[in-house]
Amino acid sequence: MTVSDRELEERIRALLDARADSASICPSDVARAVAPDDWRPLMEPVREAARRLADAGEVEVTQKGAVVDPRSARGPIRIRWARTD
């Protein structure tokens, strides 16, 4: 299965749009939405999509509620809309 970078980015945006502004999503939510039966191979591509969106200022990547550098983050992460407050 081939999934484009753009499709993953759009799916992140769509899932965030469907939640409260303050909510976050897990990369696995995105992977499962794209490929419910074979989502595990998409985990790193989803994290890469989140990095691109973070670089563009659209989203923030967090661990335990704190914003982290998506390039150096290891372990579980969450994705949320970028906050301006």
SVG drawing of the C-alpha trace seen along z (x, -y; Angstrom):
<svg xmlns="http://www.w3.org/2000/svg" viewBox="-15 -34 32 40">
<polyline fill="none" stroke="black" stroke-width="0.4" points="0.0,0.0 1.3,-3.4 0.2,-6.4 1.3,-9.9 2.9,-12.4 0.1,-14.8 -2.6,-12.2 -1.0,-11.7 -0.8,-15.4 -4.4,-15.9 -5.5,-13.0 -3.7,-14.6 -5.5,-17.9 -8.9,-16.1 -8.6,-14.2 -7.5,-17.4 -10.4,-19.3 -12.8,-16.6 -11.7,-17.2 -11.8,-20.1 -9.2,-22.8 -7.3,-21.7 -7.3,-18.0 -4.4,-16.0 -4.1,-12.8 -1.8,-9.9 0.1,-9.0 -1.6,-5.6 -5.0,-7.3 -3.8,-8.6 -2.3,-5.3 -5.4,-3.4 -7.6,-5.9 -5.6,-5.4 -5.0,-1.6 -7.2,0.1 -5.9,3.6 -2.2,2.8 -1.5,-0.4 1.8,0.4 4.0,-0.2 2.6,-3.8 3.8,-4.8 7.1,-6.3 5.6,-8.0 2.9,-9.6 5.6,-10.8 7.4,-12.3 4.2,-14.0 3.8,-15.5 7.4,-16.8 6.7,-18.5 3.5,-20.1 5.4,-21.2 8.1,-22.7 5.4,-24.6 4.0,-25.9 0.7,-24.1 1.0,-21.6 3.0,-20.9 4.4,-17.5 4.1,-16.8 5.2,-14.3 3.5,-14.2 1.7,-17.5 5.0,-19.4 6.0,-20.6 9.1,-18.7 11.3,-18.8 9.7,-16.2 13.2,-15.3 14.6,-14.3 11.5,-12.9 11.7,-9.2 8.8,-7.1 5.1,-8.0 4.2,-11.4 0.9,-13.3 0.0,-15.8 -2.1,-19.0 -2.8,-22.2 -0.1,-24.8 -1.0,-27.1 -0.4,-30.8 -1.1,-31.5"/>
</svg>
